[in-house]
Amino acid sequence: MKKFMLSLIAVILVMACAVPALAVTYKQSDLKRTLSTGCKDTDGDGKYGSDVTMVQNRLAHFGYYTGAIDGVFSVEMRQAVVEFQTANYLKVDGKVGTKTWAKLIAKDADVVKATDPKPVYQQTDLTETLSEGSKGEKVKIVQQLLTDYGYYSGEINGIYGNTLKWAVYDFQSANNLHHDGKVGPNTWAKLIGNSGKIVTKSSEKNSSISEGDTGADVIKAQERLQFYGYFTGTIDGKFDYEMKEAVLAFQRRNGLTADGKIGPKTWKILNKDTGVAATDVTFEKMELGCSGPNVKKVQQALKDYYYYTGEVTGEYDKDTRKAVINFQESAGLTADGIVGEKTWKYLVKKSAPILKNGKPVRELRRTMRGYDVYVLQQDLVTFNYLSPTAFTKGFFDDATVEAVKAFQKDNHIEETGVVDRNTRRYLYTSEVVNQEEDSQAAEGTLYTKLSLGSHGAKVSDAQMRLKAAGFLLGNADGIFGPITEKAVKDLQKHYGLKVDGIIGDDTWEILLNVVVENADPDPTVDPAKKVYTLPTSKLYAGKRGTAVKKLQQMLIQLGYLNAGDDDGKFGPITTAAVIAYQKDKGLVEDGIVGTKTYVALYTDLGYNP
């Protein structure tokens, strides 16, 4: 009997060992404090439990942390947190707060792991050297990456300006690269994570420096003082007597305490382009008939902005005055052709509000010139309405007019060739262009609300869709009258919506799935048939807005994204989902959503062209 009992116990022990350990499940409430470097499990006499160990386990699970699971928030663990935050589009601060913890305990499918494929842009050939003055999509990639790493806080506009140059310089300095403010092969490799760990930027400012100091901050200060014309010595990283004199001169001219030391206040002005330069003189306005070096500066700035095509002569002639007027109009200034202090500042400091969120602000039409015209042309090229070699840069020529008309025709807008508010709304779907729409956006409204008495292109568009769906007879005249109101009510009743005769979000959702080309004098409606209109522009990494959000919702319906991933930002997770979908459908796996991908998506969701 004793032998039997011993044998039975042995069998039970073997079986117990064979049962796999249950996976630990964490909750949001398990984290009771924000963790940062130096924290330990035992902080607060056990008040917080094993919170550091929990985070280490999750970071290790996703492949970001390979150190000891010891309950100590080390420098190595901070680097793992930074890499996790960067990959998962979280605020990169190296600390574990509620949002980072929520991502750490999310489902595996919802988390970007250390071993996951890199975003599409990291797999492309990024070897072109970029520097101040460069423009285009690759510059946008640099801006986005440096934003993610904490070095850049400017606009993602594809323009390599002075702010980006210094962000690159700081990144290079922190990551032991040759710091010249240019993005060459070595900087590209580091930026996209192909050459070891990346040092991100924390909240620390530039160090305070004074005579006798050396290093990267001194180099940056020397270059900034040289930019302003105060320092003419060698850029050698040594804060010597000559540099101190330059600092004193800069401080005096800029209203700072002249102590020869570079502290927070001096750094603040040094790092901007709006300080007083050594060569700046008392401002004098410029107008027709003036001449001199400042006129040359104005002409060169106008030329850089595509407003002026003449020679930089220093003579304020009629062509210069015309260019100044055009610039003033686009910058929202009084268009008098006189360069006053504000026009001077906007031109020479390149700070004019010509664009809003990277998009043109003013109404654009034939014969206009300017940087906003150039941006429009680039967008028309992107949307395949304009050939890259068929237009004059920055000039609203005949080719640009025809491209705008073609875009308007495809989007059922009046073909005027003028980029007015309505056309801008279609070109830039995420832009809010007037106070009414701004207020609606604040209230959570996605579309322009239309009701009895409304008029314009939006009403005409809605009427065409009502005709195509079989609820409206007659002309789409752009006037929301009683007949249109009745048609809206009939559609709302048919689809089970609130019957109020007002075209709000829910009604727009129905109308926008109607193909306008189907409109005829007396159509019939098939409520079981879902139809779609193909978007006019491609979507890819870096894009944002309602079009991206709608794409994400489609991918969620098809199981390629998880619920809650429709944030309107085309990031690595959306890119991976698109590539996976394209692979399953036998399409080119480029992560770009063009016509073929759209057609496949709509077809899979049961829509008909």
Phi, psi and omega in degrees: 000318180297318179298319180298315181297318179297319179295319180297317179298318180298318180296317180298319180295319179297317180295321180296321180292333183281344181282123182294147178292140179289139179293139180286132178252125181257154177242162179300325183287351180293334179265116186250005179202165174275127182263140177212178183306130179103342179293151178223159178302325188274001179303136176076030177055042177082007182301326186259001180068208183263056186289322178295318178299320178303313181295317179301318179298317181291319178296321178293321180301322181268004173087012183266337185237128181238007181278189182287140174274085189238004178074018179240124181280092184269175176299321179297321179292322178300318179299321179295320178297316179301314181294321177296314180297317180299313183292332185254019174056044174255167174297126185269100178226359178075010180246153179253100175254198186296320183288317179295319178296319179300322178289323181296328183260008178289170177298147182307321183293340183266002186242136173279118183269163181297333182267357181293153177303145179286158177305158184306318185294341178280347181259357181272171183277092181257074182246348181295132177282126180250145179210178182307127183105341178292154180217156173127187185296324181293327175294322177299321179298315179299314180300317181293316180296315180292331173295315179299324182274357175091011183261340187232134180233013181275192183279141176275085188235003178075015180246122182275088180262188184295323180298317179293321180304314182286332174295317177297316180302312180298317179299315180297316180299315183291334184253022174057041176253162173298119187261103179232002179077008179248148179260096177257190184305317182291320179291320176303312184301319180289318182301318185266011171079024181262006182218056174091182183295148182257132176273113179273167183262127177272193185279000182294145177270178173301143180293148172287133183230156180208180184306131181103341180283158177221167174123189186297320180296325178293318178300314180299317180297319179298318181291324178291320177293326176292320178303319181276355176087014181265335185245126182240007182277194181277136176281093187235001179077015180246122181275089183256189183298318181299319179292322179300319178296323178295319179296316179301315180296318179298316182296318180297315184290339184252016174070027180258163174295122185274088179243359178076005179250148180255100177253192184306317183292319178291319177301318185303316181281323179302320186282352176260169177257012186254007179287172179274122181276161180297330183270353180295138178242172176304128188292136173232132183294153182239139179209181182310126179103344179286163176206164178133179183297326179291328175295322177300317179299318179297313181297319181294319179296318177297324179293318178298328182269004179073019178267340188230133182242000182278189179278149177274093188254341185085003179255123182278087183261188183296322180295322178295316180299317180298318179295321179297317179299315179299317178297315181299321178298316183287337181265002178076025179260167173295119186275079182249359179074009179251131180273096174270189185299319183290317177298318178300313181298313181297322183286302188286324179273358179051050182240019183291138179280058182286329181241153172237119185055035177081006183239148181303146182258314186278165175288131183248139181211176182310139176078356177288154176233157173144171181293326179295327175295319179298317179298317177302313181300319179297322178292321178294327175295315180300322181275006177067030175259348185220131178285139182301339183249009189259006186222163175268120185304128176077004180239125182282082185268186183299321181297321179292320178302312182295324178295318178297317179298319179297319178296316180297319180298314181296334182256011174060042175251152178304128186279080182262339186076005180254132178270089180263190182303315184294318179294321177299323181299322179282323179294317185237086191296340181267000184274134173263118192252358175208170186295323180299313181291325178300315181292323178295320179298321180295331180271002178091012180277132183272330186235162177292126181280133180239142179207180182309124182103342176293156177205162178123189186295325180295320178296317180300318179298315179297320180296318178299322181287324175295322176297314182297327180277354175091015183255350183227132173252156179099193187271150172271088189265001178079008180245121182275089181255189182300324181294317178295319179300317179296320179297320179296315179299319179298317179296316180298317179297318182297322184261011175072027179266170174297125185270092180232358180072009179253133179270095176254199185304310185297319180291321177299321181301323177289311184297322184289349175263015178256129178282118185295328181298344180282354184296134175213173186301327183213067183283163173247153184250137175248099185297341180278347184265122177259134182236165182217159173244127182292135174299156184266349182233154179278155175242141181200176184308131179103341180286152178220161173124188185292328179295320178294317180300317180295319177301314181299321179295324177294317180293328176294315180300326183270359175087014180264346173229160179266154177306135181098352180275002182272071182264001179078009180244123182274084181256195183300323182293315178295319178301314180298322180294318179297315180299318179298318179294315180300321179297315180295330183265002179073026179264170176296126185272075182246358179074007180256129182264100178249198185303312184296319179292319178299314181301316180297317180298310181296320179297316180295334180269005174088017178270158176244142180291000000 
